[in-house]
Amino acid sequence: MGTANSSAAELQEETKGEILILHIKGRLDALSSPTAEKKIFDAINSGQQKMLLDMAGVTYLSSAGMRMLLSTSKKLRSLSGKLAISGMPANVLDVLKMSGFDHVLELFKSEEEAMRHL
């Protein structure tokens, strides 16, 4: 009866020191962003202040996904935390640049570069 949710983003957690790395795969859209945001905010509310979102596996980013990135960044900043985003495929990076988000978010080509920032 139920159909597989092909739009669900998959999040895998990894911790390196005090940095939580979330490897995101799939689509960040109106259907998947609320679930991803809840997982991220649960971590922040549990005291996580340094976060790296590895978006190398993101295939599509909608305005809902962009809003989730922005709200995560604002929440961490309000707690003196830091957010870095790495590995965006060209199509995702283009969307962020066209929207001016590259001036608001900390974007890095590689996970290593992002880790140094945090």
C-alpha positions in Angstrom: 0.0 0.0 0.0 2.7 2.5 1.0 5.1 3.8 -1.6 8.8 4.2 -1.1 9.7 7.9 -0.4 12.3 8.4 -3.1 12.6 12.1 -2.1 13.8 11.4 1.4 17.3 12.7 2.1 19.6 10.3 3.9 21.7 11.7 6.8 24.7 9.8 8.2 26.3 11.1 11.3 30.1 11.1 12.1 31.9 12.8 14.9 35.4 14.1 14.7 36.5 15.7 18.0 33.9 18.3 18.9 32.6 18.5 15.3 29.5 16.7 14.1 29.6 15.9 10.4 26.4 15.1 8.7 26.8 13.4 5.3 23.6 14.3 3.3 22.5 12.3 0.3 19.5 12.7 -2.0 17.1 15.6 -2.4 16.8 18.5 0.1 13.3 19.7 -0.8 9.9 20.5 0.8 9.4 16.8 1.7 12.8 16.0 3.1 14.0 19.2 4.6 11.8 19.2 7.7 13.1 15.7 8.7 16.7 16.8 8.1 16.2 20.0 10.0 14.7 18.2 13.0 17.7 15.9 13.2 20.1 18.9 13.0 18.2 20.9 15.5 18.0 17.9 17.9 21.8 17.8 17.8 22.1 21.6 18.4 19.6 21.5 21.2 21.7 18.7 22.8 24.7 21.0 22.9 26.4 20.5 19.5 28.0 23.8 18.5 30.3 22.9 15.6 28.6 21.3 12.6 29.8 20.3 9.1 27.2 19.5 6.5 28.8 17.3 3.8 26.5 17.9 0.8 28.5 15.9 -1.8 25.6 13.5 -2.2 22.9 16.1 -2.5 21.3 15.8 -5.9 18.7 18.6 -5.6 18.2 21.7 -3.4 14.9 23.5 -3.3 14.0 26.7 -1.5 12.9 24.6 1.5 16.4 23.1 1.6 17.9 26.5 1.4 15.7 27.7 4.2 16.8 24.8 6.4 20.5 25.7 5.7 19.9 29.3 6.7 17.9 28.5 9.8 20.6 26.1 10.9 23.3 28.7 10.4 21.3 31.3 12.3 20.6 28.9 15.2 24.3 28.0 15.6 25.4 31.6 15.3 22.9 32.6 18.1 24.7 30.0 20.3 28.2 31.1 19.3 28.5 28.0 17.2 29.7 27.4 13.7 28.3 25.8 10.6 30.4 24.8 7.6 29.0 23.3 4.4 31.2 21.3 2.0 31.3 19.3 -1.2 28.2 20.7 -3.0 27.9 19.4 -6.6 28.0 22.2 -9.2 24.2 22.3 -9.7 23.6 22.8 -5.9 26.4 25.4 -5.6 25.0 27.3 -8.6 21.6 27.5 -6.8 23.2 28.8 -3.7 25.3 31.4 -5.6 22.4 32.6 -7.7 20.4 33.2 -4.4 23.3 35.0 -2.8 23.6 32.3 -0.1 27.3 32.0 -0.8 27.7 35.4 1.0 25.6 34.2 4.1 26.8 30.6 4.5 30.3 29.3 5.0 30.8 27.1 1.8 33.9 25.0 1.2 35.0 22.7 -1.6 36.3 19.9 0.6 35.5 18.4 4.0 39.1 19.0 5.0 38.9 22.7 4.2 35.7 23.0 6.1 37.1 21.2 9.2 40.0 23.7 9.3 37.4 26.5 9.5 35.6 25.0 12.4 
